[in-house]
Amino acid sequence: MSSDNPLYHEIILEHYEYPRNKRLLEAPDALARGANASCGDDLLISIRLTGDGRAVDQIGWDGHACAIGEASASMMSEVVAGCDEPAARRWIRSIRGLVTNKPEEIDPALDLGDLESLEGVKRYPVRVKCALLAWEALEEALTLAEQKRATATPAAMQEGDAGG
């Protein structure tokens, strides 16, 4: 790997070699898979919500992907933990905008930090799916958790609030 290759930026390699939150959560509120059949990448994202169901309390991921896919999952797990659902969705939209060269979709209020290292992916369209795999699975997990919460009985919701 060439050090001038923006795909393998130092931050990406560091997150790939030392991934954050690489584990599946026990009893998650939602679990979603991101798979890329063309390259074999396959990630599972698990989330647990806060007692009121409005924010991501914990997030984990597992599986295998290329360096970009795993680094993106690692960085995602760091920034989304503790976010409420609308903020998590702003992150998803912003990263999608970053790697697909749609700067108008990037929320200027977000501090991208290490995630800026993914910007070079936009020059390699076949790698965009790698960078977005975990984010798209997170989006699905958030939707599943939202549907689960919407179909919960009022008694179950009160029980959850009393326990949190």
N, C-alpha and C positions, 0 to 999 in steps of 0.2 A: 504494500500500500504506500502510495506516495504521500508525503506530508502536505503537498500542495493540493491534494484532492479534497475539495470541500465536503464530499460525502463522508470522509473519515476524519472529521475534525476531532481534535484531542478530547473535547467534552463527550462526543459520541462514543469514542473508544473507552473513555473512563466509565461511563454509565453502562456500557456493554460488559466490561470486565468486572465491575463492581455494582451490579444492579441493586436498586432500592426496591423494597417491598415485593420481592419476588417470592411470593407464597400465596396460596389460595386461603381465603378466610374460612374459618369454620362457621357454619350456619349463616351464610351471606343472605342479604335481602334480595340480591339479584346476582346472576352469573351469566355472562355472555361470551361468546366465542368470536374471535376474529381470525379468519382463515384466508390465505391467499393460495389458491390451488396452483397458480402458475409457478410458484417457487417453493411451496411446501411450508411456508410460515403458518404457525398455528398457535394462537394465544388465547388464554382464558382470563377474563377480568372478573373479579368478585368485589362486590361493594357491600358494606354494611352502613345503614343510615343511622342518624341520631334518633333518639326516642320519639321525636315529633315527626320523623320521616322527611324533614325538609333539607337536610344537609348530609354530605358524605362524611361519615364518622371515620371509617377505615376503608382502604382500598388495597387490593393485592392483585397480582397477576402471576401467571405461570405459563409454561409452554416453551416453544423454541421459535426463533426467528433470526433473521440476519442481524448484523450489528446495529443497523439503523432501526429496525423494528423493535429490538429489545431495549435499545437506548431510549427510544421514544416512549416505550411503556414505562421505563424506570422514571424518566422525567415527568411523565404524566402523573404517575402515582404520588410524586412529591408535591406537585402544585394543586392537585384536586382534593387531597385529604383536607377536610375541614371546610370545603366550599359548600355553599348552599347550591341547590339544583340549578337555578338560573346562572350562577357564576360558573359552575362546571360546564354548562352548555356554551357560555361565552368563551371559555378556554377551547372547547372543541372547535367552535366556529373560527376562532382566531388562528389556531394551529392549521386548520384546513386552509385558511386564507394565506398563511405564511408559506406553506409548501406547494400551493397551487398558483402562486403569484397573483393573489387577489388581495392587495393591501387594504382595500376598503372594508374587508371583512375582519381585519385585525382590530380588536378593541384597544384603543390607545391608553386606556386606564390600566391595562394589564402590564406587569413587568415580566417580560418574556424570559429574562435571565438566560439560563443554559439552553432553553428551548430555541433561542435564536440560532443555535448551531444547526438546526434542521433546515434553515432557509436555503442552503445549498442544494437541497433535494429538488427544488423546483427546476433545476437545470437538467434533471434526469427523470423524465416522466415515468419510466418503468419503475422507479424507486418511490414514487409518491405513495403508492399503496402500502409499501413497507412502513413508511413514516406515519401513516394514518391508521394502520391496522388496530392498534390498541385504542385510539381515540374513537374510532367507529364502534368498537365493542363496548367502550364506556358509554357511548350515546345509547346503544341498545340496552345496556344494563340500567341506565337511568330511566329509560322508558318502561322497562319491565317492572322496576321498583315502583314507579309512579302508578302503573296499572294495578299492581298488587295492593298499593295503598288505597286506590280508588275503589277497589272491590272489597276491601276489608269491612267487616261489620262495625257499627259504632261501638259495640261492647268491646271488641278486640282492640279498637283504637284507644279507648279509654284505659284498657288494661295496659297497653304499651306506654301510654303517658304516665300512668301511676308507677310503672317500673323504672322510668327514666329519670 
